[in-house]
């Protein structure tokens, strides 16, 4: 099952809004086939693992599958979506045992895959490394259960907890290695959000130029549409969403979405609109006011905080969160802490 999780992670940034899933086929205690969900709309993990066996073994493959066990990190699907049901595939090949990491809460699965397998006489073992498998697909589970994206807060702060200099100035805090890691993170999420002030002062590109992978959709909050069009945000290089109070329009890659009530429940309204657009994960990179907006609403799941060795003595204070720290490590010259929202 640990190998299933490792394989599933290879799909990060490519399968949303589907879950990441890995699968292995075991015969006589040896892994004889592996697969994972590589791309949204393409074969699921179980299909690729079974095909891997048949490609390696040849004519004996069908016989060997009937003596094998298939491991999969998420309950096999039981419905027709972009691809046929994986539960039917397992039944058709006569695989006698299935080991599942965790159930799939999606309404068209949600126990139906397990039920179909058992009805066909297949022995099913559930909840193997369940906690790890659920954490792997925390983005997918959040979208299904809470009707909003999985929200990650990310910022850098000085050793004395300052976020930015005073007076609308730009000053880099974290190390070059932290920048590369941040771009890797961007490639794994569906969208990235900043506030108007950050867009204006930093003029960020919000792409993954430091890491191979897809660019996330850029999102900015600009209530009165005051941002100038010469910013990177409006260069049509990637999908861009502008939440505002003036209009709903589409200009090529740029989508303007009107929010009727900016003064109440803005984070909730933005989160639900992104859910409706199949955006499964969102990383918020600033500024301090925008981060605080989501923190005060309790709308965050994970926070990734770089703390540099610099000491400023003054500036704009970094956000404060109350969460459980699950990791602390060194990234270049910075300390990286990761928190989860226990609420």
Residue pairs with C-beta under 8 A, 6 or more apart in sequence:
1 71
1 73
1 99
1 101
1 128
1 129
1 132
1 133
2 129
2 132
3 22
3 24
3 31
3 34
3 71
4 21
4 22
4 23
4 24
4 45
4 71
4 72
4 73
4 101
4 133
5 22
5 73
5 101
5 129
5 132
5 133
5 136
6 22
7 22
7 23
7 24
7 34
7 35
7 36
7 45
8 20
8 21
8 22
8 36
8 37
8 45
8 73
8 136
9 20
9 22
9 136
10 22
10 36
10 38
11 20
11 21
11 36
11 37
11 38
11 39
12 20
12 188
13 187
13 188
13 189
13 213
13 214
14 38
14 39
14 40
14 214
15 37
15 38
15 39
15 40
16 40
16 139
16 140
16 190
16 278
16 280
16 281
17 40
17 140
17 143
17 190
17 278
17 279
17 280
18 37
18 40
18 140
19 37
19 74
19 104
19 137
19 140
20 36
20 37
20 73
20 136
20 137
20 140
21 36
21 37
21 44
21 45
21 46
21 72
21 73
21 74
22 34
22 35
22 36
22 37
22 45
22 72
22 73
23 34
23 35
23 36
23 45
23 46
23 48
23 49
23 70
23 71
23 72
23 73
24 31
24 33
24 34
24 35
24 49
24 70
24 71
25 31
25 32
25 33
25 34
25 49
25 50
25 52
25 53
25 65
25 68
25 69
25 70
25 71
25 95
26 32
26 68
26 69
26 70
26 71
27 64
27 67
27 68
27 69
28 67
32 53
32 56
32 57
32 64
32 68
33 49
33 50
33 51
33 52
33 53
33 56
34 48
34 49
34 52
35 43
35 45
35 46
35 47
35 48
35 49
35 50
35 51
35 52
36 45
36 48
37 43
37 44
37 45
37 48
38 48
40 82
41 82
41 83
42 82
42 83
43 51
43 83
44 76
44 77
44 83
44 86
45 72
45 73
45 86
46 70
46 72
46 76
46 86
46 89
46 90
47 83
47 86
47 89
49 70
49 72
50 65
50 70
50 89
50 90
50 93
50 95
53 61
53 64
53 65
53 68
54 61
54 62
54 65
57 64
62 93
62 94
65 93
65 94
65 95
66 93
66 94
66 95
66 96
67 96
68 95
68 96
68 97
69 95
69 96
69 97
69 98
69 99
70 90
70 95
70 97
70 98
70 99
71 98
71 99
71 101
71 128
72 86
72 98
72 99
72 100
72 101
73 100
73 101
73 102
73 133
73 136
74 100
74 101
74 102
74 103
74 104
74 133
74 137
75 100
75 102
75 103
75 104
75 109
75 111
75 113
75 114
76 85
76 86
76 87
76 89
76 90
76 98
76 100
76 113
76 117
77 85
77 86
77 87
77 104
77 108
77 109
77 113
78 85
78 87
78 88
78 108
78 109
78 112
78 113
78 115
78 116
79 85
79 108
79 109
79 112
81 108
85 113
85 116
86 113
87 112
87 113
87 116
87 117
88 116
90 98
90 117
90 122
91 116
91 117
91 120
91 122
95 122
96 122
96 123
97 122
97 123
97 124
97 125
98 117
98 122
98 123
98 124
98 125
99 124
99 125
99 128
100 114
100 124
100 125
100 126
100 127
100 128
101 127
101 128
101 129
101 130
101 132
101 133
102 127
102 130
102 133
102 134
102 137
103 109
103 110
103 111
103 114
103 126
104 110
104 113
105 141
105 144
105 145
106 144
107 144
114 124
114 126
117 124
118 124
134 141
138 150
138 301
139 149
139 150
139 280
139 281
140 280
142 148
142 149
142 150
142 280
142 301
143 149
143 150
143 275
143 280
147 272
147 275
148 271
148 272
148 274
148 275
148 299
149 190
149 191
149 271
149 274
149 275
149 279
149 280
149 281
149 282
150 280
150 281
150 282
150 301
150 302
151 271
151 281
151 282
151 284
151 294
151 299
151 300
151 301
151 302
152 185
152 189
152 281
152 282
152 283
152 284
152 300
152 301
152 302
152 303
152 304
153 283
153 284
153 291
153 294
153 295
153 300
153 302
153 303
153 304
153 319
153 321
154 182
154 185
154 283
154 284
154 285
154 303
154 304
154 305
155 163
155 285
155 286
155 288
155 291
155 305
155 306
155 318
155 319
156 163
156 173
156 174
156 178
156 305
156 306
156 307
156 308
156 334
157 163
157 173
157 305
157 306
157 307
157 308
157 318
158 173
158 307
158 308
158 310
158 311
158 312
158 315
158 318
159 307
159 308
159 309
159 310
159 311
160 311
160 312
160 313
161 317
161 318
162 312
162 314
162 315
162 316
162 317
162 318
163 286
163 287
163 288
163 315
163 316
163 317
163 318
163 319
164 170
164 171
164 287
164 288
164 315
164 316
165 171
165 312
165 315
165 316
166 314
166 315
166 316
168 197
168 201
169 201
170 201
170 202
173 306
173 308
173 310
174 182
174 306
174 308
174 331
174 332
174 334
175 308
175 331
175 332
175 333
175 334
176 332
177 331
177 332
177 334
178 306
178 331
178 332
178 334
178 336
179 210
180 210
180 211
181 331
181 336
182 210
182 285
183 207
183 208
183 209
183 210
183 211
184 208
184 210
184 211
184 213
185 283
185 304
186 192
186 206
186 207
186 208
186 211
186 213
186 215
186 216
186 283
187 208
187 211
187 212
187 213
187 214
187 215
187 216
188 213
188 281
189 216
189 281
189 282
189 283
190 216
190 217
190 279
190 280
190 281
190 282
191 216
191 217
191 218
191 219
191 241
191 274
191 279
191 281
191 282
191 283
192 206
192 216
192 217
192 218
192 219
192 282
192 283
192 284
192 285
193 219
193 220
193 221
193 270
193 282
193 283
193 284
193 285
193 290
194 202
194 204
194 206
194 219
194 220
194 221
194 284
194 285
194 286
194 287
194 290
195 220
195 221
195 286
195 287
195 289
195 290
196 220
196 221
196 222
196 223
196 226
196 227
197 287
197 289
198 204
198 285
198 286
198 287
198 290
199 220
199 222
199 227
199 231
199 233
200 227
200 228
200 231
202 286
203 231
203 232
204 232
204 285
205 232
205 237
206 215
206 216
206 218
206 232
206 233
206 238
206 285
207 215
207 237
207 238
208 214
208 215
208 216
215 237
215 238
216 238
216 283
217 238
217 239
217 240
217 241
217 279
218 233
218 238
218 239
218 240
218 241
219 240
219 241
219 242
219 243
219 270
219 274
219 282
220 227
220 233
220 240
220 241
220 242
220 243
221 243
221 244
221 266
221 270
221 290
222 242
222 243
222 244
223 244
223 245
223 262
224 244
224 245
224 246
225 242
225 244
225 246
225 247
225 256
227 233
227 234
227 242
233 240
233 242
234 240
234 254
236 252
236 253
236 254
237 253
238 253
239 253
239 255
240 253
240 254
240 255
241 254
241 255
241 257
242 254
242 255
242 256
242 257
243 257
243 259
243 270
243 273
244 256
244 257
244 258
244 259
245 258
245 259
245 260
245 262
246 256
246 258
247 256
247 258
248 256
248 257
248 258
249 255
249 256
250 256
257 273
259 266
259 269
259 270
259 273
261 269
265 297
266 293
267 293
267 294
267 297
267 299
268 297
268 299
271 282
271 299
274 282
284 290
284 291
284 294
284 300
288 316
288 317
288 318
288 319
291 319
292 319
294 300
295 319
295 320
295 321
298 341
298 343
300 321
300 341
301 340
301 341
302 338
302 339
302 340
302 341
303 321
303 323
303 338
303 339
303 340
303 341
304 336
304 337
304 338
305 318
305 336
305 337
305 338
305 339
306 331
306 334
306 335
306 336
307 334
307 335
307 336
307 337
308 333
308 334
309 333
309 334
321 339
321 341
323 339
323 340
323 341
323 342
324 339
324 340
324 342
325 337
325 338
325 339
326 338
326 339
326 340
327 336
327 337
327 338
328 335
328 336
328 337
328 338
329 335
329 336
330 336
